[in-house]
């Protein structure tokens, strides 16, 4: 009964290694000076809109000092900007700039096209099943 789990662990390891390499490539596609670890921050802001820095830090599991440095770097690249928080005049939100949003959309479209090419030989139902199973796994892993 351990063999399916060992096989799954091996495949996850390959997937994670490839995901890291892909993250490097995607980050350079957004901006040549973008650190790969910051790509996830941009994706989070793209998908969830303006957020407080503390919420972004919690999402990625880093501390205040780390998120401050990462956000400053993204701001220096003109990929994000700070906005006043309408709920708290003392706080601010971070959001993608128009250029940051445009770059992230271009990278996402390219990534989706590569996925389509890789899975072109798969029946559409298999692609749906894979998406469903990954979503289930991600939900459990997030707990």
Secondary structure as GFF3:
##gff-version 3
##sequence-region A 1 143
A	DSSP	alpha_helix	2	30	.	.	.	ID=ss1
A	DSSP	alpha_helix	36	48	.	.	.	ID=ss2
A	DSSP	beta_strand	51	52	.	.	.	ID=ss3
A	DSSP	alpha_helix	53	60	.	.	.	ID=ss4
A	DSSP	alpha_helix	64	76	.	.	.	ID=ss5
A	DSSP	beta_strand	80	85	.	.	.	ID=ss6
A	DSSP	beta_strand	88	96	.	.	.	ID=ss7
A	DSSP	alpha_helix	98	118	.	.	.	ID=ss8
A	DSSP	alpha_helix	124	142	.	.	.	ID=ss9
###
